[in-house]
Amino acid sequence: MNVRIIVMLLAALIMSATLADTPIYKWVDRDGHVHYSTVPRSANAQQLNIMNRAANPAPAASTAPPAASASSPDQALTQVSPDDSPACKSAKEILGRYLAASYLYTLGKDDQKQKLPKDQQDKAISQARNTVTRACAPQGGQP
């Protein structure tokens, strides 16, 4: 019984370590919409290799303060609510990680982390904001 618990805890630890630096994929669908995901859902998906280097990870949805108390537009954009779609929640979580990160980086050809220049970090954050806006926009005909 004790061995079973230790094996389960070890497996959970290994799984959490592998999910810590999950790559982000980007692709454009046939309608011209840009999509981002941690799972490539198209044959033309490109891995962005932008990883989170946050000293403090973004807060979990259950510990986030209510949107009414948000003191900045970015905080309001990262507040996850129970009514958010899975795509909206994912976009908000990614933006939260980007904003909380000390810096963003890519993986070089030698798999070494290379810090993105400030303008590219700003562009990635701007794209993440746009993704939140699109993913969280009300859908026509749906409540």
LUMBATOR-539092 format. One record per atom (N, C-alpha, C, O): x, y, z; residue number from 1; residue in three letters; atom name. Coordinates in pm, whole numbers. Layout:
REM residues N
px py pz num residu atome
X Y Z NUM ALA CA .
...
This chain:
REM residues 143
px py pz num residu atome
83 -119 0 1 MET N .
0 0 0 1 MET CA .
88 126 0 1 MET C .
61 217 -78 1 MET O .
191 134 84 2 ASN N .
278 250 90 2 ASN CA .
357 267 -39 2 ASN C .
381 379 -82 2 ASN O .
396 157 -100 3 VAL N .
470 164 -226 3 VAL CA .
379 222 -335 3 VAL C .
425 301 -418 3 VAL O .
253 184 -334 4 ARG N .
158 236 -432 4 ARG CA .
145 388 -419 4 ARG C .
143 458 -521 4 ARG O .
136 440 -300 5 ILE N .
126 585 -277 5 ILE CA .
252 655 -325 5 ILE C .
244 759 -390 5 ILE O .
367 599 -294 6 ILE N .
494 660 -335 6 ILE CA .
504 663 -487 6 ILE C .
547 763 -544 6 ILE O .
465 556 -554 7 VAL N .
470 550 -699 7 VAL CA .
375 654 -759 7 VAL C .
410 721 -856 7 VAL O .
256 669 -703 8 MET N .
160 767 -754 8 MET CA .
213 909 -734 8 MET C .
200 992 -824 8 MET O .
271 938 -620 9 LEU N .
327 1071 -595 9 LEU CA .
444 1100 -689 9 LEU C .
457 1211 -740 9 LEU O .
527 1000 -712 10 LEU N .
639 1016 -804 10 LEU CA .
589 1043 -946 10 LEU C .
643 1128 -1016 10 LEU O .
487 971 -988 11 ALA N .
430 992 -1122 11 ALA CA .
371 1131 -1134 11 ALA C .
388 1196 -1238 11 ALA O .
302 1179 -1031 12 ALA N .
246 1315 -1034 12 ALA CA .
357 1420 -1041 12 ALA C .
343 1520 -1112 12 ALA O .
465 1398 -970 13 LEU N .
577 1491 -973 13 LEU CA .
640 1497 -1111 13 LEU C .
671 1605 -1161 13 LEU O .
659 1383 -1173 14 ILE N .
718 1378 -1307 14 ILE CA .
626 1446 -1407 14 ILE C .
672 1522 -1493 14 ILE O .
497 1420 -1399 15 MET N .
402 1481 -1492 15 MET CA .
398 1632 -1477 15 MET C .
392 1704 -1577 15 MET O .
402 1683 -1354 16 SER N .
398 1828 -1334 16 SER CA .
525 1894 -1387 16 SER C .
519 2006 -1436 16 SER O .
638 1827 -1376 17 ALA N .
762 1884 -1427 17 ALA CA .
762 1891 -1580 17 ALA C .
815 1986 -1638 17 ALA O .
702 1793 -1645 18 THR N .
699 1795 -1791 18 THR CA .
601 1899 -1844 18 THR C .
618 1946 -1957 18 THR O .
501 1935 -1768 19 LEU N .
404 2034 -1812 19 LEU CA .
449 2177 -1784 19 LEU C .
385 2271 -1831 19 LEU O .
556 2195 -1710 20 ALA N .
598 2329 -1670 20 ALA CA .
639 2416 -1788 20 ALA C .
609 2535 -1788 20 ALA O .
705 2362 -1886 21 ASP N .
749 2438 -2003 21 ASP CA .
681 2386 -2129 21 ASP C .
747 2336 -2220 21 ASP O .
550 2397 -2133 22 THR N .
474 2349 -2246 22 THR CA .
487 2446 -2363 22 THR C .
465 2566 -2345 22 THR O .
521 2398 -2482 23 PRO N .
532 2488 -2597 23 PRO CA .
394 2534 -2644 23 PRO C .
293 2469 -2618 23 PRO O .
391 2647 -2711 24 ILE N .
269 2704 -2767 24 ILE CA .
275 2688 -2919 24 ILE C .
379 2713 -2981 24 ILE O .
164 2647 -2978 25 TYR N .
156 2630 -3123 25 TYR CA .
64 2737 -3182 25 TYR C .
-33 2779 -3119 25 TYR O .
96 2781 -3302 26 LYS N .
18 2883 -3372 26 LYS CA .
-14 2831 -3511 26 LYS C .
71 2772 -3578 26 LYS O .
-139 2854 -3554 27 TRP N .
-176 2819 -3690 27 TRP CA .
-289 2910 -3736 27 TRP C .
-356 2974 -3655 27 TRP O .
-307 2915 -3867 28 VAL N .
-413 2995 -3928 28 VAL CA .
-509 2899 -3997 28 VAL C .
-468 2813 -4075 28 VAL O .
-638 2915 -3967 29 ASP N .
-736 2827 -4029 29 ASP CA .
-773 2877 -4168 29 ASP C .
-724 2982 -4211 29 ASP O .
-857 2804 -4238 30 ARG N .
-888 2841 -4377 30 ARG CA .
-966 2971 -4387 30 ARG C .
-973 3029 -4495 30 ARG O .
-1025 3018 -4276 31 ASP N .
-1095 3146 -4275 31 ASP CA .
-1001 3262 -4241 31 ASP C .
-1044 3378 -4237 31 ASP O .
-874 3231 -4217 32 GLY N .
-776 3335 -4187 32 GLY CA .
-764 3369 -4040 32 GLY C .
-693 3463 -4005 32 GLY O .
-832 3295 -3952 33 HIS N .
-824 3320 -3808 33 HIS CA .
-699 3255 -3751 33 HIS C .
-668 3140 -3781 33 HIS O .
-627 3330 -3668 34 VAL N .
-507 3278 -3604 34 VAL CA .
-548 3210 -3474 34 VAL C .
-628 3263 -3398 34 VAL O .
-492 3092 -3450 35 HIS N .
-521 3015 -3329 35 HIS CA .
-391 2985 -3257 35 HIS C .
-286 2969 -3319 35 HIS O .
-400 2976 -3123 36 TYR N .
-288 2938 -3039 36 TYR CA .
-334 2826 -2948 36 TYR C .
-449 2826 -2903 36 TYR O .
-246 2732 -2921 37 SER N .
-282 2620 -2835 37 SER CA .
-155 2551 -2787 37 SER C .
-48 2568 -2844 37 SER O .
-170 2473 -2682 38 THR N .
-58 2391 -2636 38 THR CA .
-56 2258 -2709 38 THR C .
35 2176 -2690 38 THR O .
-158 2236 -2794 39 VAL N .
-168 2114 -2873 39 VAL CA .
-179 2155 -3020 39 VAL C .
-268 2233 -3054 39 VAL O .
-92 2104 -3108 40 PRO N .
-104 2140 -3250 40 PRO CA .
-230 2075 -3309 40 PRO C .
-242 1953 -3310 40 PRO O .
-324 2157 -3357 41 ARG N .
-450 2103 -3407 41 ARG CA .
-463 2120 -3557 41 ARG C .
-573 2114 -3611 41 ARG O .
-351 2143 -3623 42 SER N .
-351 2158 -3768 42 SER CA .
-216 2111 -3820 42 SER C .
-115 2115 -3750 42 SER O .
-217 2066 -3944 43 ALA N .
-92 2021 -4005 43 ALA CA .
5 2137 -4026 43 ALA C .
126 2115 -4034 43 ALA O .
-48 2260 -4036 44 ASN N .
40 2375 -4058 44 ASN CA .
73 2450 -3928 44 ASN C .
123 2562 -3934 44 ASN O .
48 2389 -3813 45 ALA N .
79 2452 -3684 45 ALA CA .
230 2465 -3668 45 ALA C .
306 2372 -3696 45 ALA O .
271 2583 -3621 46 GLN N .
413 2608 -3597 46 GLN CA .
436 2623 -3448 46 GLN C .
361 2692 -3379 46 GLN O .
539 2558 -3397 47 GLN N .
571 2569 -3256 47 GLN CA .
642 2701 -3233 47 GLN C .
744 2729 -3297 47 GLN O .
589 2784 -3141 48 LEU N .
646 2914 -3114 48 LEU CA .
763 2907 -3017 48 LEU C .
851 2993 -3020 48 LEU O .
765 2806 -2931 49 ASN N .
873 2791 -2832 49 ASN CA .
886 2911 -2740 49 ASN C .
996 2942 -2695 49 ASN O .
776 2977 -2712 50 ILE N .
777 3083 -2612 50 ILE CA .
736 3018 -2481 50 ILE C .
626 2965 -2469 50 ILE O .
825 3022 -2386 51 MET N .
801 2954 -2260 51 MET CA .
785 3055 -2149 51 MET C .
833 3168 -2158 51 MET O .
718 3014 -2045 52 ASN N .
696 3099 -1929 52 ASN CA .
817 3092 -1837 52 ASN C .
863 2983 -1802 52 ASN O .
868 3206 -1797 53 ARG N .
979 3211 -1702 53 ARG CA .
938 3291 -1579 53 ARG C .
1018 3367 -1524 53 ARG O .
814 3275 -1537 54 ALA N .
762 3352 -1425 54 ALA CA .
823 3306 -1294 54 ALA C .
833 3187 -1267 54 ALA O .
865 3403 -1214 55 ALA N .
911 3372 -1080 55 ALA CA .
791 3328 -997 55 ALA C .
801 3239 -913 55 ALA O .
677 3392 -1022 56 ASN N .
552 3358 -956 56 ASN CA .
450 3325 -1064 56 ASN C .
413 3414 -1140 56 ASN O .
403 3201 -1073 57 PRO N .
308 3167 -1178 57 PRO CA .
178 3245 -1162 57 PRO C .
148 3296 -1054 57 PRO O .
102 3254 -1271 58 ALA N .
-26 3323 -1268 58 ALA CA .
-117 3255 -1167 58 ALA C .
-112 3133 -1152 58 ALA O .
-200 3332 -1097 59 PRO N .
-288 3272 -997 59 PRO CA .
-389 3180 -1061 59 PRO C .
-434 3202 -1174 59 PRO O .
-426 3076 -988 60 ALA N .
-528 2984 -1036 60 ALA CA .
-662 3055 -1040 60 ALA C .
-682 3154 -969 60 ALA O .
-752 3006 -1122 61 ALA N .
-882 3070 -1137 61 ALA CA .
-956 3080 -1005 61 ALA C .
-1024 3180 -980 61 ALA O .
-943 2979 -919 62 SER N .
-1017 2980 -793 62 SER CA .
-961 3081 -693 62 SER C .
-1033 3119 -601 62 SER O .
-836 3125 -709 63 THR N .
-778 3220 -615 63 THR CA .
-774 3361 -669 63 THR C .
-728 3452 -600 63 THR O .
-821 3381 -793 64 ALA N .
-817 3513 -854 64 ALA CA .
-923 3602 -791 64 ALA C .
-1034 3556 -762 64 ALA O .
-891 3731 -770 65 PRO N .
-992 3821 -717 65 PRO CA .
-1100 3846 -821 65 PRO C .
-1076 3826 -940 65 PRO O .
-1218 3888 -780 66 PRO N .
-1324 3913 -877 66 PRO CA .
-1286 4023 -974 66 PRO C .
-1207 4111 -941 66 PRO O .
-1342 4019 -1095 67 ALA N .
-1308 4114 -1199 67 ALA CA .
-1335 4258 -1157 67 ALA C .
-1266 4349 -1202 67 ALA O .
-1433 4280 -1071 68 ALA N .
-1466 4415 -1029 68 ALA CA .
-1351 4480 -953 68 ALA C .
-1340 4602 -952 68 ALA O .
-1265 4400 -890 69 SER N .
-1155 4456 -813 69 SER CA .
-1028 4471 -896 69 SER C .
-925 4513 -844 69 SER O .
-1035 4436 -1023 70 ALA N .
-916 4446 -1108 70 ALA CA .
-875 4592 -1119 70 ALA C .
-959 4679 -1145 70 ALA O .
-746 4619 -1100 71 SER N .
-699 4757 -1101 71 SER CA .
-636 4797 -1233 71 SER C .
-596 4912 -1249 71 SER O .
-626 4706 -1328 72 SER N .
-570 4741 -1458 72 SER CA .
-643 4661 -1566 72 SER C .
-703 4557 -1538 72 SER O .
-637 4711 -1690 73 PRO N .
-702 4636 -1799 73 PRO CA .
-646 4494 -1812 73 PRO C .
-721 4401 -1842 73 PRO O .
-514 4477 -1790 74 ASP N .
-456 4343 -1802 74 ASP CA .
-510 4250 -1695 74 ASP C .
-533 4132 -1722 74 ASP O .
-531 4301 -1575 75 GLN N .
-587 4216 -1471 75 GLN CA .
-729 4174 -1507 75 GLN C .
-768 4060 -1483 75 GLN O .
-805 4266 -1565 76 ALA N .
-941 4232 -1606 76 ALA CA .
-938 4127 -1718 76 ALA C .
-1025 4040 -1723 76 ALA O .
-839 4135 -1806 77 LEU N .
-829 4039 -1917 77 LEU CA .
-790 3900 -1869 77 LEU C .
-818 3801 -1938 77 LEU O .
-726 3889 -1754 78 THR N .
-679 3758 -1707 78 THR CA .
-772 3696 -1603 78 THR C .
-744 3586 -1554 78 THR O .
-880 3763 -1568 79 GLN N .
-973 3709 -1469 79 GLN CA .
-1058 3600 -1533 79 GLN C .
-1134 3628 -1626 79 GLN O .
-1047 3478 -1485 80 VAL N .
-1122 3365 -1539 80 VAL CA .
-1254 3354 -1462 80 VAL C .
-1255 3357 -1339 80 VAL O .
-1364 3342 -1535 81 SER N .
-1494 3324 -1471 81 SER CA .
-1550 3187 -1509 81 SER C .
-1509 3129 -1610 81 SER O .
-1642 3137 -1431 82 PRO N .
-1700 3005 -1460 82 PRO CA .
-1772 3000 -1595 82 PRO C .
-1786 2893 -1654 82 PRO O .
-1819 3115 -1644 83 ASP N .
-1892 3119 -1770 83 ASP CA .
-1802 3122 -1893 83 ASP C .
-1851 3111 -2005 83 ASP O .
-1671 3137 -1874 84 ASP N .
-1578 3144 -1987 84 ASP CA .
-1571 3009 -2059 84 ASP C .
-1577 2903 -1998 84 ASP O .
-1557 3016 -2191 85 SER N .
-1539 2895 -2272 85 SER CA .
-1399 2839 -2245 85 SER C .
-1313 2911 -2194 85 SER O .
-1375 2713 -2279 86 PRO N .
-1240 2658 -2260 86 PRO CA .
-1133 2738 -2336 86 PRO C .
-1023 2757 -2285 86 PRO O .
-1165 2784 -2457 87 ALA N .
-1068 2862 -2534 87 ALA CA .
-1040 2995 -2465 87 ALA C .
-925 3040 -2461 87 ALA O .
-1143 3057 -2410 88 CYS N .
-1127 3184 -2339 88 CYS CA .
-1042 3163 -2214 88 CYS C .
-950 3241 -2188 88 CYS O .
-1072 3060 -2136 89 LYS N .
-994 3032 -2015 89 LYS CA .
-847 3009 -2049 89 LYS C .
-758 3062 -1982 89 LYS O .
-823 2930 -2152 90 SER N .
-686 2901 -2192 90 SER CA .
-613 3028 -2234 90 SER C .
-499 3050 -2194 90 SER O .
-679 3112 -2313 91 ALA N .
-617 3237 -2358 91 ALA CA .
-586 3328 -2240 91 ALA C .
-480 3390 -2237 91 ALA O .
-677 3336 -2143 92 LYS N .
-655 3419 -2025 92 LYS CA .
-539 3366 -1941 92 LYS C .
-458 3443 -1889 92 LYS O .
-530 3234 -1928 93 GLU N .
-421 3175 -1850 93 GLU CA .
-286 3199 -1916 93 GLU C .
-188 3228 -1848 93 GLU O .
-280 3188 -2048 94 ILE N .
-154 3213 -2119 94 ILE CA .
-114 3359 -2103 94 ILE C .
2 3388 -2075 94 ILE O .
-209 3451 -2121 95 LEU N .
-178 3593 -2104 95 LEU CA .
-129 3619 -1962 95 LEU C .
-34 3695 -1941 95 LEU O .
-194 3558 -1864 96 GLY N .
-152 3575 -1724 96 GLY CA .
-9 3528 -1702 96 GLY C .
68 3592 -1630 96 GLY O .
27 3414 -1763 97 ARG N .
164 3364 -1749 97 ARG CA .
263 3457 -1816 97 ARG C .
371 3482 -1761 97 ARG O .
228 3508 -1934 98 TYR N .
318 3600 -2004 98 TYR CA .
339 3726 -1920 98 TYR C .
452 3774 -1907 98 TYR O .
230 3780 -1864 99 LEU N .
241 3904 -1787 99 LEU CA .
318 3884 -1656 99 LEU C .
385 3976 -1609 99 LEU O .
307 3766 -1598 100 ALA N .
375 3739 -1472 100 ALA CA .
522 3700 -1491 100 ALA C .
599 3698 -1395 100 ALA O .
560 3668 -1615 101 ALA N .
695 3620 -1642 101 ALA CA .
798 3731 -1626 101 ALA C .
773 3847 -1657 101 ALA O .
913 3694 -1577 102 SER N .
1026 3787 -1570 102 SER CA .
1068 3826 -1710 102 SER C .
1100 3942 -1737 102 SER O .
1066 3729 -1799 103 TYR N .
1094 3751 -1941 103 TYR CA .
1043 3631 -2019 103 TYR C .
1016 3526 -1961 103 TYR O .
1029 3647 -2151 104 LEU N .
990 3539 -2239 104 LEU CA .
1112 3497 -2320 104 LEU C .
1201 3578 -2346 104 LEU O .
1115 3372 -2358 105 TYR N .
1229 3324 -2435 105 TYR CA .
1187 3224 -2541 105 TYR C .
1076 3171 -2538 105 TYR O .
1275 3200 -2634 106 THR N .
1258 3096 -2734 106 THR CA .
1367 2993 -2712 106 THR C .
1463 3016 -2639 106 THR O .
1350 2880 -2777 107 LEU N .
1455 2779 -2772 107 LEU CA .
1535 2789 -2900 107 LEU C .
1479 2784 -3009 107 LEU O .
1666 2803 -2887 108 GLY N .
1753 2811 -3003 108 GLY CA .
1773 2675 -3066 108 GLY C .
1719 2575 -3019 108 GLY O .
1851 2672 -3171 109 LYS N .
1877 2547 -3242 109 LYS CA .
1944 2444 -3153 109 LYS C .
1929 2324 -3172 109 LYS O .
2019 2492 -3055 110 ASP N .
2087 2402 -2961 110 ASP CA .
2002 2375 -2837 110 ASP C .
2053 2327 -2736 110 ASP O .
1871 2408 -2845 111 ASP N .
1776 2390 -2735 111 ASP CA .
1813 2472 -2611 111 ASP C .
1770 2439 -2501 111 ASP O .
1890 2576 -2630 112 GLN N .
1922 2667 -2520 112 GLN CA .
1821 2780 -2520 112 GLN C .
1778 2827 -2625 112 GLN O .
1783 2825 -2401 113 LYS N .
1686 2934 -2388 113 LYS CA .
1752 3065 -2428 113 LYS C .
1861 3098 -2381 113 LYS O .
1684 3138 -2515 114 GLN N .
1734 3267 -2560 114 GLN CA .
1627 3372 -2531 114 GLN C .
1516 3365 -2584 114 GLN O .
1661 3467 -2447 115 LYS N .
1566 3571 -2407 115 LYS CA .
1523 3651 -2529 115 LYS C .
1606 3693 -2610 115 LYS O .
1391 3671 -2540 116 LEU N .
1339 3752 -2650 116 LEU CA .
1372 3899 -2626 116 LEU C .
1368 3945 -2512 116 LEU O .
1403 3973 -2732 117 PRO N .
1421 4117 -2718 117 PRO CA .
1289 4181 -2670 117 PRO C .
1182 4124 -2690 117 PRO O .
1298 4296 -2608 118 LYS N .
1182 4364 -2551 118 LYS CA .
1070 4381 -2653 118 LYS C .
954 4357 -2621 118 LYS O .
1103 4421 -2777 119 ASP N .
998 4442 -2877 119 ASP CA .
926 4311 -2911 119 ASP C .
805 4313 -2935 119 ASP O .
997 4200 -2914 120 GLN N .
933 4071 -2942 120 GLN CA .
850 4024 -2824 120 GLN C .
745 3962 -2842 120 GLN O .
897 4052 -2701 121 GLN N .
817 4018 -2583 121 GLN CA .
688 4099 -2585 121 GLN C .
580 4045 -2557 121 GLN O .
698 4228 -2617 122 ASP N .
580 4313 -2624 122 ASP CA .
483 4262 -2731 122 ASP C .
362 4263 -2710 122 ASP O .
537 4218 -2845 123 LYS N .
453 4167 -2954 123 LYS CA .
382 4039 -2910 123 LYS C .
263 4022 -2939 123 LYS O .
453 3949 -2842 124 ALA N .
391 3824 -2796 124 ALA CA .
280 3853 -2696 124 ALA C .
175 3789 -2699 124 ALA O .
303 3948 -2607 125 ILE N .
200 3985 -2508 125 ILE CA .
81 4050 -2577 125 ILE C .
-33 4024 -2542 125 ILE O .
109 4134 -2676 126 SER N .
0 4198 -2752 126 SER CA .
-83 4092 -2826 126 SER C .
-206 4100 -2829 126 SER O .
-16 3994 -2885 127 GLN N .
-88 3887 -2954 127 GLN CA .
-171 3806 -2855 127 GLN C .
-282 3763 -2887 127 GLN O .
-118 3784 -2735 128 ALA N .
-192 3711 -2633 128 ALA CA .
-316 3790 -2590 128 ALA C .
-422 3732 -2569 128 ALA O .
-302 3923 -2577 129 ARG N .
-418 4008 -2545 129 ARG CA .
-525 3996 -2654 129 ARG C .
-643 3982 -2625 129 ARG O .
-481 4001 -2781 130 ASN N .
-576 3990 -2892 130 ASN CA .
-644 3854 -2893 130 ASN C .
-763 3843 -2925 130 ASN O .
-570 3750 -2859 131 THR N .
-628 3616 -2852 131 THR CA .
-735 3610 -2745 131 THR C .
-840 3548 -2765 131 THR O .
-710 3672 -2629 132 VAL N .
-811 3677 -2523 132 VAL CA .
-935 3749 -2573 132 VAL C .
-1047 3703 -2553 132 VAL O .
-915 3862 -2638 133 THR N .
-1029 3941 -2687 133 THR CA .
-1112 3860 -2786 133 THR C .
-1235 3861 -2778 133 THR O .
-1047 3789 -2877 134 ARG N .
-1121 3708 -2975 134 ARG CA .
-1185 3586 -2912 134 ARG C .
-1301 3556 -2938 134 ARG O .
-1110 3516 -2828 135 ALA N .
-1161 3392 -2769 135 ALA CA .
-1274 3417 -2670 135 ALA C .
-1359 3331 -2649 135 ALA O .
-1274 3533 -2609 136 CYS N .
-1373 3562 -2505 136 CYS CA .
-1489 3649 -2555 136 CYS C .
-1578 3682 -2478 136 CYS O .
-1487 3685 -2683 137 ALA N .
-1594 3766 -2740 137 ALA CA .
-1723 3685 -2742 137 ALA C .
-1719 3564 -2769 137 ALA O .
-1835 3749 -2714 138 PRO N .
-1963 3677 -2722 138 PRO CA .
-1986 3623 -2862 138 PRO C .
-1960 3692 -2961 138 PRO O .
-2035 3501 -2869 139 GLN N .
-2063 3438 -2999 139 GLN CA .
-2204 3474 -3041 139 GLN C .
-2296 3470 -2959 139 GLN O .
-2223 3509 -3166 140 GLY N .
-2356 3545 -3218 140 GLY CA .
-2455 3432 -3202 140 GLY C .
-2426 3317 -3238 140 GLY O .
-2573 3464 -3149 141 GLY N .
-2679 3364 -3137 141 GLY CA .
-2667 3277 -3014 141 GLY C .
-2755 3195 -2989 141 GLY O .
-2559 3293 -2934 142 GLN N .
-2545 3213 -2812 142 GLN CA .
-2565 3304 -2691 142 GLN C .
-2528 3421 -2697 142 GLN O .
-2622 3254 -2581 143 PRO N .
-2644 3336 -2463 143 PRO CA .
-2517 3377 -2397 143 PRO C .
-2519 3447 -2296 143 PRO O .
